[in-house]
C-alpha cells in the first residue's frame, strides 16, 4: 500500500480525500491514481461557501499529473456536486486542480516553470502536451496573476510603444519603472490607447505618480495632460527615444547623400547604414578602420553623426544649469548645420524642452530600466508560435514581464 501513501503525499491530499487505488500499466507506460472521499461530509458551495450536503457526483474526470519515473500519470475522480439554494447544482472545488483545468495544480506549476525557460512549442514538447493545452496553462496563469495583482499606482511610470509585428501594428505598454514590470498593454499608440490606464486610478491615486518617461509623442502627452495635474512637471522625455529620433535624422541624411554620391559614381556610403547608428564606443572593432576613413571625408553624414554623438553627452550632466548650457550650444550647432533632418529634430527637442529638463530636476528616469523587459519582448517576438495573434503577444508579455504571481495556490 506504499504507493497509495506516496501519491497522497505527492498530491498533498487532505481529509476527506484519499487515494483509493493506484493502477500501473507497464505496456501503456501509465500510472492511474484513483481518488475517493469519505462519506457524510459537507461541501462548500463554490460560489458562496455555504456548507451543503452531497447532492450527487459528476462523471469521472481525469487530470494529467507530473510523470512518475517517465510514466504518464493521471489522477481520476468523480467530483462531488452540491445543490445550493442560491446557486443551483454545482461541482465543488477540488484541492488538486483548478476548476475546468485538465491538469493538476502540481503539473501546472511545473508547466509554468518550463514555459518561463522556453517558448510554448518547446514547452509542449517537453511536457508532452499539445500547443493549445500549454497555451491554456499560460493564459490561465496570466489571468490568475492579474486577478491577484494589487491595484497600486507606480511612482515612476514608463510608457512605450512596440511594433507587434513587422509593419505598423503597435501596442502601447506601461511599465512600473522601479519594479521593471509591464503593468498594462493596449492596442495602437493613440491617446485612447493610454487613457484607460490612467483612468483605472482615482485622481487621488494618480497624485502618487511622480514622473512619466516616454517619447515625444503627442497622443501620449495629451493623455498624461488629461489625467495628471502638473503634467509639465511630470513628463520626462526618454533619452533613448530622443536619441532614436537623432539616429533617424542621421539615416535620412545618409540616404540622401548616398544617392547624390552614387549619381557621381561614388559608392563610399554603400553598406554603411549601421556604422552611423552605433554609439561610438559600441562600434564593432572590425568596422573601426573603415569608419575612421569615412569620418575623415567631410561628409554630411559624418557631420550629422557628430551632432548625434554629441547630444548623448547631455544626459551625463548632473545639474540642470550645466545641462541647459550644454543644450544651448548643441542647439546652435545643430540648427546651423544646414542639415534639414537634424534641424527638424533640434526643434522637436526645443518644443519639448520642459520634459527634457525634468530629467535633471524631477527624476533621472529612462525607459532603459525596462531594458530587461525589452530584450524579453524581443525574444517573445522571435518565438514563432509564441504569438499567433496580437492577443497572444499580450498574454506572453504579461506572462514573462508582468511581475505576476502565476502559480495556482
Ligand atoms: Zn451558493
Boltz pocket constraint, residues with backbone or C-beta under 6 A from the ligand:
constraints:
  - pocket:
      binder: B
      contacts: [[A, 45], [A, 46], [A, 47], [A, 48], [A, 49], [A, 50], [A, 84], [A, 85], [A, 86], [A, 87]]
      max_distance: 6.0
